[in-house]
Amino acid sequence: MRLFVALPLPEEARDALSDLQTGLRVGRQVGADQFHVTLAFFAEVAPQQLADLDAALEEIRAWPFDVAFSGVDIFGGSKPRLVAAMVRPSPELETLHRAVQGAARLAGLRPERQKFKPHVTLARFGARPPAGLADEVQRYLSDTARAEIPGFVAQGITLTRSTLGGGAPVYDDLAVYPFRPLPDGWADL
């Protein structure tokens, strides 16, 4: 089965990103209920590996942390594949990403090896992009260049199954791993 580990977005962040999508007139927009920041993707996971991954993810220790957006960008250069809201890198996010990668290796999995560029996909473009796509994407990027995207506090991660079908993929959260809040008084240290 196809799985990914993600940082889910709270409703306020999903609503803000959904509003940001309205100016994009091309591509297949991602539904707000599917917005997330992928920390690791696995194309094929066997049942035993799923159990091992679940156990390893359960051992990750993290406290809630702030997540900020840094604007909108495209992936794919001159042949755009997708438009995304970019997440500003932070030490907490990088540490979490490494912890998830380590949990995957403990479970005998190899996450896709791509440079970690935290983002939330807003729209995807097919293999045969429509005429005028590049111009439309540049217009959209220009229109959203100064967009203020509110951040949020990351509260945990999910292990999510991705099922492909005729349309958009269907996502089902198999497990949720909440972060532990800071103990009283620790924030003042």
Helices and strands as residue ranges (DSSP letters): E 3-8, H 11-21, E 28-29, G 32-34, E 36-42, H 47-58, E 65-67, E 69-75, E 82-87, H 91-106, E 119-124, H 133-143, E 152-154, E 156-163, E 170-178, G 186-188
